[in-house]
């Protein structure tokens, strides 16, 4: 996902000299080609994320299209005041690229677990919040935010769903992508959880449970029409995110459904619950620990569908 994003950004920089990339002393290797080819469009601000963001805002206000780049928590949490007060408040075209959302850097502990970013960023007015689910969405998002006014936040996961070959498809900020149809439940997935949703839906189909799978690659603005349609047309809604259930995708969907008085047959948020994650490990291990793996998701959805159907059976994960 990261490689495709930077690759598209490099193409944009070749076509448009206004494209600027500012890194917080990160990305050596992946950013090498960009810095070599466009030295006047690349700045290493050092381990000084607050300064990086204020610098980016100044450049944007002078007409540049600026991308800041760092590990997720450092890209937004250390410089939240600058993102809010400098960039977003002034409508500056500053695009905050957060690498390693969720448990992507799981072995490095809580300081690198980005599990609150979507809630924080979508609460700030006039910020576009993007969470691509596959490499195609990541590359398309790079171009989309560059061509959109205002500030954006782009969360890139280390994992990625397998690409879906859809010739002629166009990416649109704020417009979800439905990649599988089904009537028993809708799985609304953000970011790398799209791969989990797809695989869980495939497993459930073998048991006769047909799920719609939709990539919510933009949380702000949320594709309200698609969410409301899914709630009315399928038997229930399940949200999936590698993020705390408080304030993220699940909260955004719940708020929309309740305010529109559109109550699905069932509604469930799959995400991180409870306290800080003091355990360290790979992204896959931490997903299993928090019930974000394919098997756990499939069991949770099957339970909801079966209870909805009235047979009362519940399945327990092994």
C-alpha angles and dihedrals in degrees: 000000000000093000093051091048094051091043091057091044089055090053090050092051090053091056099038124039090198090074110105128183118200119185131192093227092292139112102052105169098020092055096039096098093047093050092045096049098039108029092158090054097049129077129178103207093184126227091327107104095170091056090043091058096044090048090050091051092052091051091047092051087055091057104271126130103229133196121191116201133198145116108304102256092042094047094058114007101054091046102034092125091054092047091050103038102029107031109022098036091053095043091239119173094243114146113198110208111200112193119203106025121192114358096341089123092037096146091060096064138229095329088065100036104106100198103133102046100098092052092049098044098045089053091064112089121247097011120130109221115204126184109175118207100201141016094266092054090047093053093044091047090057091060094039096056092043089058095044124083122239135027125320138186118213118192114199118196123208089228125061139191118246111268118261112219104229108158113213095013115150124210117227127184110240093019116107123217121229108204100171131031129217140139105217096072142344119231110204108195133188124202121327091356086080088081090052091049092051094049093044090051090051091052092047091051088063087060093049096260111128117201133188111225118204128180111221094197092162119052095175113065091026119210094244096175094057094046093048092047091052092049091053099039102042130050098249149348129244121181122205125197137151088228139081113293088231111093101346133100094313092053092047091052094045092051091051095047095048095045090050091044089236105143116185123213088257135357128197135169118215112196143095114323132183130015134348115304103250091172119092128205144110122320090252092051094049091047090056090046091056098039094254097123125104096258095048092047092049091050092048093050093045090053091052094047093047093048089049091051090055102240091114096217118145127196124213124211114246 
